[in-house]
Amino acid sequence: MVKHAQDDQTVDIEEVINHNAKTQTVGYIRVSSVDQNTERQLVGLKLDKVFTDKISGAKKNRPALDELIEYVREGDTVLVHSMDRMARDLENLINIVKTLNGKGVTVKFNKENITFTANSDNPMDKFLFHVVGAVAEFKRALIREAQREGIAVAKRKGKYKGRKPALTDAQLAELKTDKDVLTPKELTAKYQVHYQTIWRYIKKIKQQEIEEKKLSDIQADSNNTIAIKA
């Protein structure tokens, strides 16, 4: 194992040598949450290495996908369960596949049964790529629209309660103090939620404190004015 001081990354030299010596079949898996099962996406397929993201499809940052793109070499093949597992939208999908093909890497989507070979100028492949990607994006748009309509109906009937808050009222009260004394890592460990979630709450708390100070200043000015007149 070798550790690079510049980027603080640990590299397995044996793994790099083996990879350079032969082509590999690499799998990419994405699920929307930590609780979802990743095994069924590429079940039964022989893979040399698998990269897994447990993150919403709408998120731009995909750490495992970035690692995969950096890892693969010319001649490798990337297997993905379906197009919507790899990309947020059609434009994102096109860019990812182009990047991989540009490195000499073949990309195969099992559900759609479509393979995009590196350096391929086949017009039919390009046509199918755009059509299937557009259909997948359209289906996601329909699902989102149905969800919005369902929520609207539930709200009118008074049945929609919305998403459960990440922090309770008691935790929010503690956070008002903790935010000034605990580090981000300590806050994450204490409240058992991602720091981005905690930061959203902190911004709300700070905004609330600003508003309260403004009201307090206005009230103080008002009291001073009354005292002077008296």
Helices and strands as residue ranges (DSSP letters): E 2-4, E 9-11, H 13-21, E 25-31, E 49-54, H 63-71, E 77-80, H 83-86, H 90-102, E 106-109, E 114-116, H 123-156, H 169-178, H 184-191, H 195-229
